[in-house]
Each structure stands twice: as structure tokens, then as C-alpha cells.
């Protein structure tokens, strides 16, 4: 059948004459058009119900692939530098132990007070009082405040503070005040703080 005959048959098609029950006698061109339409409809429904979900899954897989590649690169970098990290951890541990050695234990506090007294006397100061204050507990350490009152001259105070900073234990100085007493003697009031590690040493 030629194209001209198909077109002639299509023009003569009257929808009122045809019912779905006798589709077999419909003109060939109408049946082809109906088949193409049904095929397109099925393809559209197939895409809507199947391919669309696959497309979403594909997009998720692509995003996950990017994340996994990034995680792999990070892990590969860590593995490649594992020995360097181990050396750094050993150095940090040694440094940490060195710092812990500078923090007095409970049993060493009386010795620290004796050291402060000796430094004061060696700096020509007259020690008025050295008083332990209540401990202040922080997350990783315990702060041990010490109130010091001493009398002497400016240079004596400088020598005393320099001696405190040279102690093998960590001692920080805070809230100092200097005032004249009896018109010629100076009195230094200062807070010293030392620290104790809370964990097991």
C-alpha cells in the first residue's frame, strides 16, 4: 500500500463509524497511529514510574561517590602519614609528661612553700605571710592559689618575682599591689597560683 493510499484511507476515516470492539477492521493508518500513541503513552508511563526513580537513585549514587572519594583521599593521606603522626604523638606525650612534672603533687606543696620562703629571704624580703587559699577545680587541673605578703624595696621585689619565675614548678603571679608602710617600708601583696593535674600522673 502506497503513502497516497494510506492518506486517502485516513481522510475517509470517520470516528463515528468505528468502535473499539471491531478495531481489526479499522483502516491500517488508524491502527498504526493508535499503536504509536499507545506506545508513546506506555513509554511515558514507564519513564514516570521507573526511569525517574532510577535517575534519582543515580544522582544520589553520584553524590555518594563524591563523598566516598573525598573520605578515601583523607584516609589515604592519614595512612601515608601514619608514621609521622605516631612520632608526633610520642613527642606530644613526652612534652605532656614534662609539663606534668612541673605541676606539684599534693605532697610537694609544702616544699613549694619552703622554696617561695627561701626565695623571699634570699631577695632580702621580710615575709609577712604565705597563706594557702581554697583550691579552684577546672576541667583538667586543680588551681592552688597562695596569698603572699612581704616587705622590702622595689629591687627586692623584682629579685623575688624573678626567683619565682625560675622555679622548676609552674607558678604564675597575679593581682599584685605595693603600698608604703610607716612612710619608708614597702609592702608587696601578691597572689601566686600553682596547678595540679586532676588525672593519674
HELIX and SHEET records of a PDB file:
HELIX    1   1 UNK A    3  UNK A   11  1                                   9    
HELIX    2   2 UNK A   15  UNK A   17  5                                   3    
HELIX    3   3 UNK A   20  UNK A   25  5                                   6    
HELIX    4   4 UNK A   28  UNK A   46  1                                  19    
HELIX    5   5 UNK A   47  UNK A   51  3                                   5    
HELIX    6   6 UNK A   52  UNK A   80  1                                  29    
HELIX    7   7 UNK A   82  UNK A  101  1                                  20    
HELIX    8   8 UNK A  106  UNK A  108  5                                   3    
HELIX    9   9 UNK A  109  UNK A  122  1                                  14    
HELIX   10  10 UNK A  154  UNK A  165  1                                  12    
SHEET    1   A 3 UNK A 126  UNK A 132  0                                        
SHEET    2   A 3 UNK A 141  UNK A 152 -1                                        
SHEET    3   A 3 UNK A 136  UNK A 137 -1                                        
SHEET    1   B 4 UNK A 126  UNK A 132  0                                        
SHEET    2   B 4 UNK A 141  UNK A 152 -1                                        
SHEET    3   B 4 UNK A 185  UNK A 197 -1                                        
SHEET    4   B 4 UNK A 171  UNK A 181 -1                                        
END                                                                             
